[in-house]
Amino acid sequence: MHIAGVQHDAFEHLVTVTLADVERNIGLYQDEALRMPVVITENNRPCTALISAKEYARLKRRDRQVIAAGGVSERQVAAMREARVPDRFDDLDAELKDWEP
């Protein structure tokens, strides 16, 4: 769907809109968020994303579980030490380029 005045990021395949646009057209962007995330920018920088409740629930189900260090076996520790990210995921390093905690 093409919405007038909306930038479409070709790499991410996400709709990107300004906060002011969302404030003026919240219903439109809520409908769009049912189909795909809507990235909201402020001062020309991504600040938040509008997603459907269904997508939020899916992401929450995928949250990682925290394990106490004492609850990990030696075999698991050895497996973590030997683990390597497959080469096919090298392009994901670019996502961390501007990462800030």
TIFIKOL-586869 format. One line per 8 residues: number of its first residue (from 1); their letters; for each residue x, y, z of C-alpha. Coordinates in nm, 3 decimals. Example, Ala and Ser with C-alpha at 12.3 -4.5 7.8 and 13.67 -1.06 7.14 Angstrom:
1) AS) 1.230/-0.450/0.780; 1.367/-0.106/0.714
% end
This chain:
1) MHIAGVQH) 0.000/0.000/0.000; 0.138/0.341/-0.091; 0.033/0.627/0.132; 0.095/0.980/0.004; 0.379/1.151/0.187; 0.510/0.827/0.339; 0.867/0.714/0.287; 0.909/0.342/0.218
9) DAFEHLVT) 1.248/0.205/0.326; 1.351/-0.038/0.051; 1.595/-0.228/0.271; 1.367/-0.286/0.567; 1.041/-0.302/0.368; 0.874/-0.095/0.638; 0.653/0.210/0.622; 0.827/0.512/0.778
17) VTLADVER) 0.629/0.818/0.888; 0.685/1.126/1.099; 0.532/1.160/1.445; 0.334/1.459/1.319; 0.181/1.244/1.040; 0.083/0.976/1.291; -0.079/1.236/1.515; -0.286/1.366/1.220
25) NIGLYQDE) -0.373/1.022/1.076; -0.360/0.771/1.361; -0.641/0.555/1.219; -0.464/0.517/0.886; -0.139/0.406/1.050; -0.316/0.174/1.293; -0.468/0.000/0.991; -0.127/-0.015/0.821
33) ALRMPVVI) 0.030/-0.161/1.138; -0.210/-0.455/1.112; -0.025/-0.546/0.791; 0.334/-0.444/0.871; 0.527/-0.242/1.130; 0.513/0.134/1.092; 0.836/0.311/1.192; 0.771/0.652/1.348
41) TENNRPCT) 1.044/0.914/1.316; 1.111/1.221/1.523; 1.370/1.476/1.408; 1.433/1.253/1.103; 1.543/0.959/1.321; 1.351/0.637/1.391; 1.219/0.650/1.747; 0.932/0.401/1.777
49) ALISAKEY) 0.741/0.138/1.583; 0.370/0.077/1.567; 0.286/-0.294/1.542; -0.030/-0.500/1.568; -0.127/-0.663/1.896; -0.090/-1.000/1.723; 0.270/-0.922/1.624; 0.347/-0.794/1.973
57) ARLKRRDR) 0.216/-1.118/2.126; 0.426/-1.322/1.880; 0.739/-1.128/1.972; 0.670/-1.164/2.344; 0.641/-1.542/2.305; 0.988/-1.539/2.151; 1.149/-1.354/2.444; 1.454/-1.534/2.568
65) QVIAAGGV) 1.449/-1.699/2.906; 1.723/-1.603/3.150; 1.912/-1.893/3.308; 2.118/-1.853/3.625; 2.487/-1.922/3.557; 2.483/-2.204/3.813; 2.203/-2.376/3.621; 2.417/-2.441/3.313
73) SERQVAAM) 2.595/-2.774/3.278; 2.960/-2.808/3.174; 2.842/-2.965/2.849; 2.626/-2.658/2.777; 2.915/-2.423/2.861; 3.143/-2.615/2.623; 2.878/-2.598/2.350; 2.845/-2.219/2.394
81) REARVPDR) 3.222/-2.176/2.374; 3.238/-2.374/2.051; 2.931/-2.214/1.892; 2.988/-2.005/1.578; 2.746/-1.795/1.380; 2.709/-1.936/1.027; 2.865/-1.722/0.752; 2.526/-1.670/0.588
89) FDDLDAEL) 2.440/-1.431/0.873; 2.743/-1.202/0.828; 2.521/-0.927/0.686; 2.348/-0.895/1.025; 2.658/-0.727/1.167; 2.548/-0.412/0.983; 2.241/-0.394/1.209; 2.471/-0.335/1.508
97) KDWEP) 2.665/-0.053/1.340; 2.483/0.232/1.518; 2.358/0.033/1.816; 2.352/0.210/2.151; 2.248/0.052/2.482
% end
